């Protein structure tokens, strides 16, 4: 898939699991459980031991079946190493203009982190494909996204941090292009207790929440 295909898949699916784990083996088990739930997007954070190698292995294993990206990327060197391993999108918790430029040069989807309106506009103006609003929960959650979208409807926002199954629909209804989901979906305890099916079930539930929220919003738009 090319860059535009990957970006459209992220938009269509609307859920990005943020995989943090204490070992490469745990991360792989989490990814398998998420994939079993029909959620074909995976963001492996650089905090996972041997993250670059894990990305390479996942890209080889899943090929065209899943989009594999990397998160917690703080500089251009890390971004380039991950892209070399096959990462298809780059995510950062903060705004680094050089990383955005590097990803644009390599024709890779980039999603920098930003929080304030100034940071968000700066990221978008620099060429971000999507803007990760982090930590969204600490800023008021879905209501903050709705407030941002009013003056900035053209900017595609991906709230992350504080997203749960209970508020996922509210984030989508507020105008989020997609949601980034961490521990509420990526439950390492389920892996350690031998219950990966819990993650699989949660992945399915998140996808259904997004689908329903979008359907409801489409119905409201048609009625108006």
Phi and psi restraints in degrees (value plus and minus 20) as a CYANA .aco file:
   2 UNK   PHI    -108.9   -68.9
   2 UNK   PSI    -199.5  -159.5
   3 UNK   PHI     -77.9   -37.9
   3 UNK   PSI     -65.4   -25.4
   4 UNK   PHI     -85.2   -45.2
   4 UNK   PSI     -55.6   -15.6
   5 UNK   PHI     -84.7   -44.7
   5 UNK   PSI     -65.4   -25.4
   6 UNK   PHI     -83.9   -43.9
   6 UNK   PSI     -64.2   -24.2
   7 UNK   PHI     -81.3   -41.3
   7 UNK   PSI     -62.0   -22.0
   8 UNK   PHI     -87.3   -47.3
   8 UNK   PSI     -56.6   -16.6
   9 UNK   PHI     -83.6   -43.6
   9 UNK   PSI     -60.3   -20.3
  10 UNK   PHI     -82.2   -42.2
  10 UNK   PSI     -64.1   -24.1
  11 UNK   PHI     -81.5   -41.5
  11 UNK   PSI     -66.9   -26.9
  12 UNK   PHI     -83.3   -43.3
  12 UNK   PSI     -63.6   -23.6
  13 UNK   PHI     -96.9   -56.9
  13 UNK   PSI     -65.9   -25.9
  14 UNK   PHI      61.2   101.2
  14 UNK   PSI     -18.7    21.3
  15 UNK   PHI    -152.2  -112.2
  15 UNK   PSI     107.0   147.0
  16 UNK   PHI    -138.9   -98.9
  16 UNK   PSI      86.2   126.2
  17 UNK   PHI     -92.4   -52.4
  17 UNK   PSI     109.3   149.3
  18 UNK   PHI    -119.5   -79.5
  18 UNK   PSI      85.6   125.6
  19 UNK   PHI    -112.3   -72.3
  19 UNK   PSI      89.1   129.1
  20 UNK   PHI    -135.9   -95.9
  20 UNK   PSI     113.5   153.5
  21 UNK   PHI    -171.9  -131.9
  21 UNK   PSI     143.2   183.2
  22 UNK   PHI    -109.7   -69.7
  22 UNK   PSI     -26.1    13.9
  23 UNK   PHI    -173.2  -133.2
  23 UNK   PSI     141.7   181.7
  24 UNK   PHI     -83.7   -43.7
  24 UNK   PSI     -56.5   -16.5
  25 UNK   PHI     -85.0   -45.0
  25 UNK   PSI     -64.0   -24.0
  26 UNK   PHI     -81.8   -41.8
  26 UNK   PSI     -63.5   -23.5
  27 UNK   PHI     -80.9   -40.9
  27 UNK   PSI     -61.5   -21.5
  28 UNK   PHI     -85.3   -45.3
  28 UNK   PSI     -60.6   -20.6
  29 UNK   PHI     -84.7   -44.7
  29 UNK   PSI     -59.6   -19.6
  30 UNK   PHI     -82.4   -42.4
  30 UNK   PSI     -65.8   -25.8
  31 UNK   PHI     -80.0   -40.0
  31 UNK   PSI     -63.0   -23.0
  32 UNK   PHI     -81.9   -41.9
  32 UNK   PSI     -60.1   -20.1
  33 UNK   PHI     -87.9   -47.9
  33 UNK   PSI     -61.2   -21.2
  34 UNK   PHI     -83.7   -43.7
  34 UNK   PSI     -66.4   -26.4
  35 UNK   PHI     -81.0   -41.0
  35 UNK   PSI     -57.9   -17.9
  36 UNK   PHI     -83.5   -43.5
  36 UNK   PSI     -44.7    -4.7
  37 UNK   PHI    -103.9   -63.9
  37 UNK   PSI     -16.5    23.5
  38 UNK   PHI      64.4   104.4
  38 UNK   PSI      -4.1    35.9
  39 UNK   PHI    -123.2   -83.2
  39 UNK   PSI      82.7   122.7
  40 UNK   PHI    -114.4   -74.4
  40 UNK   PSI      16.4    56.4
  41 UNK   PHI    -148.6  -108.6
  41 UNK   PSI     116.8   156.8
  42 UNK   PHI    -158.1  -118.1
  42 UNK   PSI     104.0   144.0
  43 UNK   PHI    -132.3   -92.3
  43 UNK   PSI      87.8   127.8
  44 UNK   PHI    -111.7   -71.7
  44 UNK   PSI     102.3   142.3
  45 UNK   PHI    -102.2   -62.2
  45 UNK   PSI     134.0   174.0
  46 UNK   PHI     -89.3   -49.3
  46 UNK   PSI     -27.0    13.0
  47 UNK   PHI     -98.3   -58.3
  47 UNK   PSI     -33.4     6.6
  48 UNK   PHI     -91.6   -51.6
  48 UNK   PSI     108.1   148.1
  49 UNK   PHI     -76.5   -36.5
  49 UNK   PSI     110.5   150.5
  50 UNK   PHI      46.6    86.6
  50 UNK   PSI      15.0    55.0
  51 UNK   PHI     -75.6   -35.6
  51 UNK   PSI     -61.8   -21.8
  52 UNK   PHI     -82.5   -42.5
  52 UNK   PSI     -62.3   -22.3
  53 UNK   PHI     -86.9   -46.9
  53 UNK   PSI     -58.5   -18.5
  54 UNK   PHI     -81.1   -41.1
  54 UNK   PSI     -63.6   -23.6
  55 UNK   PHI     -80.0   -40.0
  55 UNK   PSI     -66.3   -26.3
  56 UNK   PHI     -78.3   -38.3
  56 UNK   PSI     -63.7   -23.7
  57 UNK   PHI     -86.5   -46.5
  57 UNK   PSI     -60.7   -20.7
  58 UNK   PHI     -87.7   -47.7
  58 UNK   PSI     -60.0   -20.0
  59 UNK   PHI     -82.2   -42.2
  59 UNK   PSI     -62.1   -22.1
  60 UNK   PHI     -84.6   -44.6
  60 UNK   PSI     -60.3   -20.3
  61 UNK   PHI     -93.4   -53.4
  61 UNK   PSI     -64.3   -24.3
  62 UNK   PHI    -117.9   -77.9
  62 UNK   PSI     -39.2     0.8
  63 UNK   PHI      31.2    71.2
  63 UNK   PSI    -140.5  -100.5
  64 UNK   PHI    -103.6   -63.6
  64 UNK   PSI     -23.3    16.7
  65 UNK   PHI     -95.4   -55.4
  65 UNK   PSI     -46.0    -6.0
  66 UNK   PHI    -165.3  -125.3
  66 UNK   PSI     131.2   171.2
  67 UNK   PHI    -113.3   -73.3
  67 UNK   PSI     102.2   142.2
  68 UNK   PHI    -130.6   -90.6
  68 UNK   PSI     100.9   140.9
  69 UNK   PHI    -144.5  -104.5
  69 UNK   PSI    -199.5  -159.5
  70 UNK   PHI    -153.3  -113.3
  70 UNK   PSI     121.0   161.0
  71 UNK   PHI    -138.2   -98.2
  71 UNK   PSI     154.4   194.4
  72 UNK   PHI      38.2    78.2
  72 UNK   PSI      19.1    59.1
  73 UNK   PHI    -109.0   -69.0
  73 UNK   PSI     101.7   141.7
  74 UNK   PHI    -128.6   -88.6
  74 UNK   PSI     -29.4    10.6
  75 UNK   PHI    -175.0  -135.0
  75 UNK   PSI     149.4   189.4
  76 UNK   PHI     -88.1   -48.1
  76 UNK   PSI     -54.0   -14.0
  77 UNK   PHI     -82.2   -42.2
  77 UNK   PSI     -63.6   -23.6
  78 UNK   PHI     -85.8   -45.8
  78 UNK   PSI     -62.4   -22.4
  79 UNK   PHI     -78.6   -38.6
  79 UNK   PSI     -66.5   -26.5
  80 UNK   PHI     -85.1   -45.1
  80 UNK   PSI     -58.4   -18.4
  81 UNK   PHI     -83.5   -43.5
  81 UNK   PSI     -61.7   -21.7
  82 UNK   PHI     -90.1   -50.1
  82 UNK   PSI     -59.3   -19.3
  83 UNK   PHI     -84.0   -44.0
  83 UNK   PSI     -58.5   -18.5
  84 UNK   PHI     -82.5   -42.5
  84 UNK   PSI     -49.4    -9.4
  85 UNK   PHI    -102.2   -62.2
  85 UNK   PSI     -27.2    12.8
  86 UNK   PHI      92.8   132.8
  86 UNK   PSI     -18.0    22.0
  87 UNK   PHI     -78.4   -38.4
  87 UNK   PSI     116.7   156.7
  88 UNK   PHI    -122.6   -82.6
  88 UNK   PSI     -30.2     9.8
  89 UNK   PHI    -173.4  -133.4
  89 UNK   PSI     132.5   172.5
  90 UNK   PHI    -140.5  -100.5
  90 UNK   PSI     111.0   151.0
  91 UNK   PHI    -146.4  -106.4
  91 UNK   PSI     120.2   160.2
  92 UNK   PHI    -150.0  -110.0
  92 UNK   PSI     130.6   170.6
  93 UNK   PHI    -100.7   -60.7
  93 UNK   PSI     -28.4    11.6
  94 UNK   PHI    -160.6  -120.6
  94 UNK   PSI     155.6   195.6
  95 UNK   PHI    -116.7   -76.7
  95 UNK   PSI      95.9   135.9
  96 UNK   PHI    -148.8  -108.8
  96 UNK   PSI      86.6   126.6
  97 UNK   PHI     -84.1   -44.1
  97 UNK   PSI     -53.0   -13.0
  98 UNK   PHI     -85.5   -45.5
  98 UNK   PSI     -57.1   -17.1
  99 UNK   PHI     -86.8   -46.8
  99 UNK   PSI     -60.1   -20.1
 100 UNK   PHI     -80.0   -40.0
 100 UNK   PSI     -67.6   -27.6
 101 UNK   PHI     -81.6   -41.6
 101 UNK   PSI     -60.4   -20.4
 102 UNK   PHI     -84.5   -44.5
 102 UNK   PSI     -63.4   -23.4
 103 UNK   PHI     -86.1   -46.1
 103 UNK   PSI     -57.6   -17.6
 104 UNK   PHI     -84.0   -44.0
 104 UNK   PSI     -60.4   -20.4
 105 UNK   PHI     -82.0   -42.0
 105 UNK   PSI     -54.5   -14.5
 106 UNK   PHI    -113.5   -73.5
 106 UNK   PSI     -17.6    22.4
 107 UNK   PHI      39.8    79.8
 107 UNK   PSI      26.6    66.6
 108 UNK   PHI    -137.9   -97.9
 108 UNK   PSI     118.8   158.8
 109 UNK   PHI     -80.3   -40.3
 109 UNK   PSI     110.3   150.3
 110 UNK   PHI    -148.2  -108.2
 110 UNK   PSI     116.1   156.1
 111 UNK   PHI    -151.6  -111.6
 111 UNK   PSI      66.8   106.8
 112 UNK   PHI     -95.1   -55.1
 112 UNK   PSI     136.8   176.8
 113 UNK   PHI    -107.7   -67.7
 113 UNK   PSI     125.0   165.0
 114 UNK   PHI    -175.5  -135.5
 114 UNK   PSI     141.2   181.2
 115 UNK   PHI    -152.3  -112.3
 115 UNK   PSI     -69.0   -29.0
 116 UNK   PHI    -104.1   -64.1
 116 UNK   PSI     140.9   180.9
 117 UNK   PHI     -75.0   -35.0
 117 UNK   PSI     -59.7   -19.7
 118 UNK   PHI     -82.6   -42.6
 118 UNK   PSI     -65.5   -25.5
 119 UNK   PHI     -83.8   -43.8
 119 UNK   PSI     -62.6   -22.6
 120 UNK   PHI     -82.6   -42.6
 120 UNK   PSI     -65.2   -25.2
 121 UNK   PHI     -86.2   -46.2
 121 UNK   PSI     -59.2   -19.2
 122 UNK   PHI     -81.2   -41.2
 122 UNK   PSI     -63.3   -23.3
 123 UNK   PHI     -83.5   -43.5
 123 UNK   PSI     -65.4   -25.4
 124 UNK   PHI     -85.6   -45.6
 124 UNK   PSI     -63.0   -23.0
 125 UNK   PHI     -85.3   -45.3
 125 UNK   PSI     -49.1    -9.1
 126 UNK   PHI     -99.5   -59.5
 126 UNK   PSI     -29.2    10.8
 127 UNK   PHI      92.6   132.6
 127 UNK   PSI      -5.2    34.8
 128 UNK   PHI     -81.4   -41.4
 128 UNK   PSI     119.6   159.6
 129 UNK   PHI     -99.6   -59.6
 129 UNK   PSI     -57.3   -17.3
 130 UNK   PHI    -160.4  -120.4
 130 UNK   PSI     136.9   176.9
 131 UNK   PHI    -139.7   -99.7
 131 UNK   PSI     102.0   142.0
 132 UNK   PHI    -100.8   -60.8
 132 UNK   PSI      97.9   137.9
 133 UNK   PHI    -112.5   -72.5
 133 UNK   PSI      88.8   128.8
 134 UNK   PHI    -160.6  -120.6
 134 UNK   PSI     115.0   155.0
 135 UNK   PHI    -108.1   -68.1
 135 UNK   PSI      93.8   133.8
 136 UNK   PHI     -83.4   -43.4
 136 UNK   PSI     -59.6   -19.6
 137 UNK   PHI     -82.2   -42.2
 137 UNK   PSI     -56.0   -16.0
 138 UNK   PHI     -91.4   -51.4
 138 UNK   PSI     -34.8     5.2
 139 UNK   PHI    -123.2   -83.2
 139 UNK   PSI     -10.5    29.5
 140 UNK   PHI      92.7   132.7
 140 UNK   PSI     -19.2    20.8
 141 UNK   PHI      50.8    90.8
 141 UNK   PSI    -157.1  -117.1
 142 UNK   PHI     -80.6   -40.6
 142 UNK   PSI     -53.5   -13.5
 143 UNK   PHI     -84.6   -44.6
 143 UNK   PSI     -52.0   -12.0
 144 UNK   PHI     -89.5   -49.5
 144 UNK   PSI     -61.6   -21.6
 145 UNK   PHI     -82.1   -42.1
 145 UNK   PSI     -63.2   -23.2
 146 UNK   PHI     -81.3   -41.3
 146 UNK   PSI     -59.9   -19.9
 147 UNK   PHI     -85.3   -45.3
 147 UNK   PSI     -58.0   -18.0
 148 UNK   PHI     -89.3   -49.3
 148 UNK   PSI     -60.3   -20.3
 149 UNK   PHI     -88.5   -48.5
 149 UNK   PSI     -44.8    -4.8
 150 UNK   PHI     -78.6   -38.6
 150 UNK   PSI     -71.7   -31.7
 151 UNK   PHI    -109.6   -69.6
 151 UNK   PSI     -31.6     8.4
 152 UNK   PHI    -147.4  -107.4
 152 UNK   PSI      35.5    75.5
 153 UNK   PHI     -85.3   -45.3
 153 UNK   PSI     -42.9    -2.9
 154 UNK   PHI    -100.1   -60.1
 154 UNK   PSI     -34.5     5.5
 155 UNK   PHI    -111.4   -71.4
 155 UNK   PSI     107.1   147.1
 156 UNK   PHI    -107.1   -67.1
 156 UNK   PSI      96.1   136.1
 157 UNK   PHI    -126.5   -86.5
 157 UNK   PSI     121.9   161.9
 158 UNK   PHI    -146.5  -106.5
 158 UNK   PSI      70.2   110.2
 159 UNK   PHI     -84.4   -44.4
 159 UNK   PSI     117.7   157.7
 160 UNK   PHI    -164.4  -124.4
 160 UNK   PSI     124.7   164.7
 161 UNK   PHI      77.0   117.0
 161 UNK   PSI      86.3   126.3
 162 UNK   PHI      67.5   107.5
 162 UNK   PSI     -12.0    28.0
 163 UNK   PHI    -103.2   -63.2
 163 UNK   PSI     109.2   149.2
 164 UNK   PHI    -152.1  -112.1
 164 UNK   PSI     151.5   191.5
 165 UNK   PHI     -82.7   -42.7
 165 UNK   PSI     -50.6   -10.6
 166 UNK   PHI     -91.2   -51.2
 166 UNK   PSI     -49.5    -9.5
 167 UNK   PHI    -133.6   -93.6
 167 UNK   PSI     -16.1    23.9
 168 UNK   PHI     -76.3   -36.3
 168 UNK   PSI     -66.6   -26.6
 169 UNK   PHI     -81.9   -41.9
 169 UNK   PSI     -59.4   -19.4
 170 UNK   PHI     -83.1   -43.1
 170 UNK   PSI     -58.2   -18.2
 171 UNK   PHI     -84.7   -44.7
 171 UNK   PSI     -62.9   -22.9
 172 UNK   PHI     -85.1   -45.1
 172 UNK   PSI     -63.4   -23.4
 173 UNK   PHI     -85.7   -45.7
 173 UNK   PSI     -44.1    -4.1
 174 UNK   PHI     -97.6   -57.6
 174 UNK   PSI     -29.5    10.5
 175 UNK   PHI      94.9   134.9
 175 UNK   PSI     -15.0    25.0
 176 UNK   PHI     -85.6   -45.6
 176 UNK   PSI     117.9   157.9
 177 UNK   PHI     -91.7   -51.7
 177 UNK   PSI     -57.9   -17.9
 178 UNK   PHI    -176.5  -136.5
 178 UNK   PSI     153.2   193.2
 179 UNK   PHI    -146.2  -106.2
 179 UNK   PSI     121.6   161.6
 180 UNK   PHI    -119.2   -79.2
 180 UNK   PSI     106.1   146.1
 181 UNK   PHI    -141.6  -101.6
 181 UNK   PSI     106.3   146.3
 182 UNK   PHI    -120.2   -80.2
 182 UNK   PSI    -134.2   -94.2
 183 UNK   PHI     -84.2   -44.2
 183 UNK   PSI     -44.3    -4.3
 184 UNK   PHI     -85.4   -45.4
 184 UNK   PSI     -45.7    -5.7
 185 UNK   PHI    -126.1   -86.1
 185 UNK   PSI     -67.3   -27.3
 186 UNK   PHI    -106.3   -66.3
 186 UNK   PSI      57.0    97.0
 187 UNK   PHI    -110.3   -70.3
 187 UNK   PSI      76.3   116.3
 188 UNK   PHI     -81.8   -41.8
 188 UNK   PSI     -50.2   -10.2
 189 UNK   PHI     -81.5   -41.5
 189 UNK   PSI     -53.4   -13.4
 190 UNK   PHI     -85.5   -45.5
 190 UNK   PSI     -56.9   -16.9
 191 UNK   PHI     -88.3   -48.3
 191 UNK   PSI     -65.5   -25.5
 192 UNK   PHI     -86.8   -46.8
 192 UNK   PSI     -46.3    -6.3
 193 UNK   PHI    -114.1   -74.1
 193 UNK   PSI     -13.3    26.7
 194 UNK   PHI      53.4    93.4
 194 UNK   PSI      10.4    50.4
 195 UNK   PHI    -145.9  -105.9
 195 UNK   PSI      40.0    80.0
 196 UNK   PHI     -83.7   -43.7
 196 UNK   PSI     -40.8    -0.8
 197 UNK   PHI     -82.5   -42.5
 197 UNK   PSI     -42.8    -2.8
 198 UNK   PHI     -83.6   -43.6
 198 UNK   PSI     -61.9   -21.9
 199 UNK   PHI     -87.1   -47.1
 199 UNK   PSI     -61.3   -21.3
 200 UNK   PHI     -79.2   -39.2
 200 UNK   PSI     -65.2   -25.2
 201 UNK   PHI     -85.7   -45.7
 201 UNK   PSI     -59.7   -19.7
 202 UNK   PHI     -87.1   -47.1
 202 UNK   PSI     -58.2   -18.2
 203 UNK   PHI     -79.5   -39.5
 203 UNK   PSI     -65.0   -25.0
 204 UNK   PHI     -81.6   -41.6
 204 UNK   PSI     -61.5   -21.5
 205 UNK   PHI     -84.8   -44.8
 205 UNK   PSI     -60.2   -20.2
 206 UNK   PHI     -82.9   -42.9
 206 UNK   PSI     -64.4   -24.4
 207 UNK   PHI     -82.7   -42.7
 207 UNK   PSI     -57.3   -17.3
 208 UNK   PHI     -89.3   -49.3
 208 UNK   PSI     -59.1   -19.1
 209 UNK   PHI     -81.1   -41.1
 209 UNK   PSI     -62.8   -22.8
 210 UNK   PHI     -85.7   -45.7
 210 UNK   PSI     -63.5   -23.5
 211 UNK   PHI     -80.2   -40.2
 211 UNK   PSI     -66.5   -26.5
 212 UNK   PHI     -85.5   -45.5
 212 UNK   PSI     -62.3   -22.3
 213 UNK   PHI     -82.6   -42.6
 213 UNK   PSI     -62.8   -22.8
 214 UNK   PHI     -86.9   -46.9
 214 UNK   PSI     -58.2   -18.2
 215 UNK   PHI     -83.7   -43.7
 215 UNK   PSI     -62.8   -22.8
 216 UNK   PHI     -84.0   -44.0
 216 UNK   PSI     -61.8   -21.8
 217 UNK   PHI     -85.8   -45.8
 217 UNK   PSI     -58.7   -18.7
 218 UNK   PHI     -84.0   -44.0
 218 UNK   PSI     -57.6   -17.6
 219 UNK   PHI     -86.6   -46.6
 219 UNK   PSI     -60.0   -20.0
 220 UNK   PHI     -85.4   -45.4
 220 UNK   PSI     -60.2   -20.2
 221 UNK   PHI     -84.8   -44.8
 221 UNK   PSI     -60.5   -20.5
 222 UNK   PHI     -86.5   -46.5
 222 UNK   PSI     -57.7   -17.7
 223 UNK   PHI     -89.7   -49.7
 223 UNK   PSI     -49.5    -9.5
